[in-house]
């Protein structure tokens, strides 16, 4: 019984060494991941509401973070996904956010 236990331990040790060598070779041969930090074309737009009703039309409400303009883009009535021309809703005074509160 002692001989079987020693053989089992030796077999497990050999398997661990082979597995460690295989993992080390796989990590060495695997190319590193490349990451691109491109912000995107319209990173200044933020969706305020994905479903918004404006004058009876359903669409998307967007905030332009550059100037505080709020835009509504209505969804078309066809079966295909289409959007109408953007409609200016209002301008939020984002520049007043830097003022001291009263």
Buried (B, 14 or more C-beta within 10 A) or exposed (E): EEEEEEEEEEEEEEEEEEEEEEEEEEEEEEEEEEEEEEEEEEEEBEEBEEEBEEEEBEBBBBBBEEEBBBBBBBBEEEEEEEEEEBBEBEEBEBEEEEEEEE
